[in-house]
């Protein structure tokens, strides 16, 4: 296993024949789609990969991604650390027809012209591992800016906010359900 930078593209036939194993880090700044889903793009992902042969496809790519990412808590709207630990097992295919044929048996990834867009495939796996609505574990998270106070309609949700509530004018205008 060699520790190296993770290449943009890789020749699938060569990687499978050599049963290539790669370890390395991938800076978040080089993963623009993932970076756009994060609070910042500081840090990197640790990558462990192993290529092997597969009777049904061009080859197989098994691996692990790990790293600490900073996401935005959807409850308190503050940055929070989140540990990414994602394993994957991909079948490498050469055409869309093969991709459709193997869809039920494994997770296929298209390697057009025998070349795998490796960083793009790894970025896809990292994006799939992200939580849909991240929430921090902080005990004071519920009192953050994203939560309502549970008071009556017309009361302001933020302490010290003296602006009139625009919904107060609608109170009593519609039948209760």
Secondary structure as GFF3:
##gff-version 3
##sequence-region A 1 177
A	DSSP	beta_strand	2	3	.	.	.	ID=ss1
A	DSSP	beta_strand	9	11	.	.	.	ID=ss2
A	DSSP	alpha_helix	12	17	.	.	.	ID=ss3
A	DSSP	beta_strand	21	27	.	.	.	ID=ss4
A	DSSP	three_ten_helix	28	30	.	.	.	ID=ss5
A	DSSP	alpha_helix	32	35	.	.	.	ID=ss6
A	DSSP	beta_strand	44	52	.	.	.	ID=ss7
A	DSSP	beta_strand	59	72	.	.	.	ID=ss8
A	DSSP	beta_strand	79	93	.	.	.	ID=ss9
A	DSSP	alpha_helix	96	102	.	.	.	ID=ss10
A	DSSP	beta_strand	107	110	.	.	.	ID=ss11
A	DSSP	three_ten_helix	112	114	.	.	.	ID=ss12
A	DSSP	beta_strand	115	117	.	.	.	ID=ss13
A	DSSP	alpha_helix	118	129	.	.	.	ID=ss14
A	DSSP	three_ten_helix	141	143	.	.	.	ID=ss15
A	DSSP	three_ten_helix	166	170	.	.	.	ID=ss16
###
